[in-house]
């Protein structure tokens, strides 16, 4: 097949035409194989949910295999639910991808069957070469055995794919401490290329991660390392193409009164959206997410989310909502409030043995709302989600983005009914300054800077400010609802959207 024929790759389900960015990925992989560059062993792709990272990587391998440039591929991922998505996508393309489950394999050589199946995947008719699917945990537990098996197998020219690669941290001081990253590095040394896929191209611990090139540069007065994606697919590109939905944010503002000792001291009022002192900001948020009386900010957000969902269902009957709660007790109170309004609600958390079943039935339309604590992030897709209410004290950028982007996917049936840009999904949250900042930048791909580590006794940047801290949060009062859309669309799309909504 000629290189420019990538747009017509044949699969078991017929011709699949890659999206524009997937075609760029195929060309980039081909270029790295034909004209390798120093440090070009690694290739990092940043694209959010709904972009088609799994399919893009598999199409890339399939095309380069057809051109005689690759023979096999290994996929590493971190969750069984994500592994299932890889198996389904590979099957759709006719790729024989075999999963190895270290938990269910016994005997002296648990890899023999999986490797034999992968290595037996030579071209027979239209059957594509096979790949092997591993979890990060399984690879780390059985690293030495895997190394021996792969070395003896003669795997040929192969592509290593790391899904949500930011999980593979690298600690230069203790390489073996980050077991997943250490195992992946050793097992993928012989690969012709290592392709890292992620919707979160950064870490909170200032560590690098695998399958990503690092560049040294000067940042102010510091010499830092930068990890920047080789291919970045911005949400605005996907929105403009109609691949995902835009998001509209609704932040409920308000004020919290903080008491001090002695009791005679006057109250100090803290505005939620304008509070710059970290400890006060955190206390404001803890109060704001409590589902209290009718003046509660959390309750207002729930009611606004319910009202929005009811309006969405007039044109999208299957639409559903997701609430991210703080802990189990908090989630139960929220579930009770929604059920009092007549809603069908599924509550899921990691301690619930029925969580996986409830999430599956929610996808199928059994409930109106899903209330979750720590279950609905990477690997969870429910195409009917149109409203997300964020009521937790976790304010890291990665957790917030993972939560809100559950609602950007569009199923094929709805895509056939909606114009481009698609109808938006909605995010409701307290007007916490950090959350507002994350929302404004959710559509941007910024380089990840790895800064030098602080010396012993040296204060860390970004610590909590000193000063007198509030001792008690007395009351909160709702304020304005802050609304904005994101990301900004090209002007011709904005005009089309306005005229359609008249």
Buried (B, 14 or more C-beta within 10 A) or exposed (E): BEEEEBBEBBBEEEEBEBBEBBBBBBBBBBEBBEEEEEEBBBBBBBBBBBBBBBBBBBBBBBBBBBBEBBBBBBBBBBBBBBBBBBBEBBBBBBBBBBBBBBEEBEEEEBBEEBBEBBBEBEEEEEEBBBBBBBBBBBBBBBBEBBBEBBEEBEBEBBBBBBBBBBBBBBBEEEEEEBBBBBBBBBBBEBBBBBBBBBBBBBBEEBBBBBBBBBEEEEEEEEEBBBBBBBBBBBBBBBBBBBBBBBBBBBBBBBBBBBBBEEEEEEBBEBBBBEBEBBBBBBBBBEBBBBBEEEEBBBBBBBBBBBEBBEEBBEEBEBBBBBBBBBEEEBBBBBBEBBBEEEBEBBBBBEEBEEBEEBBEEBBEEEBBBBBBBBBBBBBBBBBBBBBBBBBBBBBEBBBBBBBBBBBBBBEEEBEEEBEEBBBBBBBBBBBBBBBBEBBEBBBEBEBBBBEEEEEEEEEEEEEEEEEEEBEEBEBBEBBEBBEEEBBEBEEEBEEBBEEEEE
